[in-house]
Amino acid sequence: MAIKRDKVIADAEKLVAKGKIEPAIKEYERLLDDNPNDVNTLNRIGDLWVRINRTDEAVRTFAKIADHYGKDGFFLKAIAIYKKINKLDPSKLDVYAKLADLYAKQGLAMEAKSQYQVLADYYIKHGDPGNALMIYRKISELDPNAINVHVKLADLHSQAGQTGEALKEYDRVGRMLLKRGMLDEAVQVFKKALKIDAKNVDLVESLVVALIEAKDFSSAQSIVETALDTNKNSPKLSEKLAGARAGRRSERTGDSRGAGGALSQAEQSR
């Protein structure tokens, strides 16, 4: 026998008027037996659970609505419901992740980053670098030019013992800083990376280029000579050594053309 929807709603609201919230919810649930995806009924049930401070039940109910909207492609409506859940219970980590994913689908990168950042901060605070790393990867996909994000990725890779990945990120950060003319900062990043792997030719090369651009020819020569001790046949390092020596000669003679040649040589071999 079909349920008479209007009568069920009328009976439920009479119970609500009398303050009998749980019996009213049971009446509304009769409608869900007939149509589990009845969003309006789910929303009303969720609001009633909130009314009697049954937060867990309310959250579970609203989550069904958000999931339904998300699957049907109504992302903005899903976002609105997840924000409602977040206000009810800010401790639900999965809600931040779902909000971030939905914001990203809508092209709202800043809003997505904000949600992901909450998760990343939580995982770092609670000693979970693995999950923090996963979240920072998502943030870097949203904003690939954010230097601070790549620095954090490098640090987290290093903490996780993923040396190769850490070095790739430090190298990326150093090169980004060089492109922005932040030479001192680039030098510090490359030095930090070389503490992890002093024999990495690519890192040495990048650091020496940064030092030559900063006209710190003495340090550039010292670093490349040390690197050549263990990489004697590296043509890249030999080129950098020649550039550093040319720069030092120009410093002694005051020949700006010599310094320019060292910089040009550094640029050509990058």
C-alpha positions in Angstrom: 0.0 0.0 0.0 1.4 3.4 -1.1 2.4 5.8 1.7 0.3 9.0 1.8 3.1 11.5 1.9 1.1 14.5 2.9 -0.5 12.7 5.8 2.9 11.4 7.0 4.3 14.9 6.9 1.3 16.3 8.7 1.5 13.7 11.4 5.2 14.2 11.9 4.8 18.0 12.2 2.1 17.6 14.8 4.6 15.6 16.9 7.2 18.2 16.4 4.8 20.9 17.6 4.3 18.8 20.8 8.1 18.6 21.3 8.1 14.8 20.4 11.1 15.0 18.1 12.2 11.3 18.0 8.7 10.0 17.2 8.5 12.7 14.5 11.7 11.5 13.1 10.4 8.0 13.0 7.4 9.2 11.0 9.6 11.0 8.5 11.7 7.8 8.2 8.7 6.1 6.8 9.0 8.3 3.8 12.6 7.2 3.4 11.5 3.6 3.2 9.7 4.5 0.1 12.4 6.8 -1.3 15.8 6.6 0.4 17.1 9.6 -1.7 14.4 12.0 -0.6 16.6 15.0 0.0 14.0 17.2 1.5 13.0 14.5 4.0 16.6 13.8 4.9 17.3 17.5 5.5 14.3 17.8 7.7 15.4 14.7 9.7 18.9 16.1 10.0 17.5 19.4 11.3 15.4 17.6 13.9 18.4 15.6 15.1 20.2 18.9 15.6 17.3 20.3 17.5 17.7 17.6 20.2 21.5 17.8 20.1 22.0 14.5 18.5 25.0 15.6 16.5 26.2 12.2 15.3 22.9 11.3 13.9 22.5 14.7 12.3 25.9 14.4 10.6 25.2 10.9 9.3 21.9 12.2 7.8 23.4 15.3 6.2 26.3 13.2 4.8 23.8 11.1 2.9 22.5 14.3 1.3 26.0 15.6 0.4 27.0 12.3 -1.0 23.8 12.2 -3.2 24.5 15.8 -4.5 28.1 15.0 -5.2 27.3 11.8 -7.2 24.7 13.7 -9.2 27.2 16.5 -10.0 25.5 19.2 -7.9 28.9 20.2 -6.4 27.8 23.6 -5.0 24.9 22.0 -3.2 27.2 19.3 -1.8 29.6 22.0 -0.6 26.8 23.8 1.2 25.8 20.6 3.1 29.4 19.7 4.0 29.9 23.2 5.4 26.8 22.6 7.5 28.3 19.3 8.7 31.6 21.1 9.4 29.9 23.7 11.7 28.2 20.9 13.6 31.4 18.8 14.1 34.7 20.4 13.1 36.6 17.2 14.1 35.4 15.2 11.1 38.6 15.1 9.0 36.9 13.4 6.0 34.7 16.5 5.6 37.7 18.8 5.0 39.0 16.4 2.4 35.6 16.2 0.7 35.1 19.9 0.7 38.6 20.4 -0.7 37.9 17.9 -3.5 34.6 19.6 -4.3 36.2 23.1 -4.3 38.9 21.8 -6.7 36.3 20.4 -9.1 34.6 23.8 -9.1 37.9 25.5 -9.9 38.0 27.2 -6.5 41.7 26.6 -5.8 42.1 29.0 -2.8 39.2 27.5 -1.0 40.4 23.9 -1.8 43.9 24.8 -0.5 42.4 26.2 2.7 40.6 22.9 3.5 43.7 20.8 2.6 45.8 23.0 4.8 43.6 22.2 7.8 44.2 18.5 7.2 48.0 19.0 6.6 48.4 21.0 9.9 46.4 18.3 11.8 48.5 15.5 10.5 51.8 17.3 11.2 50.6 18.2 14.7 49.7 14.6 15.4 53.0 13.1 14.0 51.6 11.7 10.8 54.0 12.8 8.1 52.8 10.2 5.6 49.3 11.7 5.4 50.7 15.2 5.6 52.8 14.4 2.6 49.8 13.1 0.7 47.9 16.3 1.4 50.8 18.6 0.4 51.0 16.8 -2.9 47.4 17.7 -3.5 48.1 21.3 -2.5 51.1 21.5 -4.9 48.8 20.3 -7.8 46.5 23.2 -7.1 49.4 25.7 -6.8 52.5 24.3 -8.5 54.4 27.6 -8.2 54.0 28.0 -4.4 57.6 27.8 -3.1 56.6 27.3 0.5 54.6 24.2 -0.5 57.5 22.6 -2.3 59.8 23.4 0.7 57.3 21.6 3.0 57.2 18.7 0.5 60.9 18.4 0.5 61.1 18.5 4.4 58.4 15.8 4.7 60.1 13.6 2.1 63.3 14.0 4.1 61.5 13.1 7.3 60.1 10.0 5.7 63.5 8.9 4.5 62.6 9.5 0.8 65.9 11.1 0.0 65.5 11.1 -3.8 62.1 12.8 -3.7 63.4 15.3 -1.1 66.3 16.3 -3.3 64.1 16.7 -6.3 61.9 19.1 -4.4 64.9 21.1 -3.0 66.3 21.4 -6.5 62.9 22.5 -7.8 62.7 25.1 -5.0 66.2 26.4 -5.6 65.6 26.8 -9.4 62.3 28.6 -8.7 64.1 31.0 -6.4 66.8 31.6 -9.0 64.2 32.5 -11.6 62.7 35.0 -9.2 66.1 36.6 -8.5 66.2 35.4 -4.9 69.9 34.3 -5.0 70.7 34.2 -1.3 67.6 32.1 -0.6 68.5 29.7 -3.5 72.0 29.2 -2.2 70.7 28.3 1.2 68.3 25.8 -0.3 70.9 24.1 -2.4 73.3 23.9 0.6 70.6 22.3 2.6 70.1 19.7 -0.1 73.8 19.0 -0.4 73.9 18.1 3.3 71.7 15.2 2.3 73.7 14.2 -0.7 77.0 15.9 -1.2 77.8 13.9 -4.3 74.8 14.9 -6.3 76.2 16.6 -9.4 72.9 18.3 -10.4 72.6 19.9 -7.1 76.2 21.0 -7.1 75.7 22.5 -10.5 72.6 24.4 -9.4 74.3 25.7 -6.3 77.4 26.9 -8.2 75.3 28.6 -10.8 73.5 30.5 -8.0 76.8 31.4 -6.4 78.2 32.7 -9.7 75.1 34.7 -10.3 75.5 36.2 -6.8 79.2 36.8 -7.8 80.4 34.7 -4.9 83.1 33.2 -7.1 85.3 32.0 -4.2 82.6 29.9 -2.7 81.6 28.6 -6.1 85.1 27.5 -6.8 85.5 25.9 -3.4 82.3 23.9 -3.7 82.9 22.7 -7.3 86.5 21.7 -6.5 85.3 19.6 -3.6 82.6 18.0 -5.8 85.2 17.2 -8.4 87.2 15.1 -5.9 84.4 12.5 -6.2 83.2 13.3 -9.7 86.5 13.8 -11.6 85.1 13.2 -15.0 82.0 15.4 -14.8 82.1 17.9 -17.8 79.3 19.9 -16.1 81.4 20.5 -13.0 84.5 21.2 -15.1 82.6 24.0 -16.9 81.4 25.4 -13.6 85.0 25.4 -12.3 86.1 27.3 -15.3 83.3 29.8 -14.8 84.1 30.3 -11.1 87.8 30.8 -11.8 87.1 33.3 -14.5 84.9 35.2 -12.1 87.7 35.2 -9.5 90.1 36.6 -12.0 87.7 39.3 -12.9 87.4 40.3 -9.3 91.1 40.6 -8.9 91.6 42.6 -12.1 88.3 44.6 -11.8 87.4 43.3 -15.3 83.6 43.4 -15.4 83.7 41.6 -18.8 85.3 38.6 -17.1 82.5 38.4 -14.6 80.0 38.7 -17.3 81.7 35.8 -19.1 81.5 33.7 -16.0 77.8 34.4 -15.7 77.2 33.7 -19.3 79.0 30.4 -19.0 77.0 29.5 -16.0 73.8 30.3 -17.9 74.7 28.3 -21.0 75.4 25.1 -19.0 72.3 25.1 -16.8 
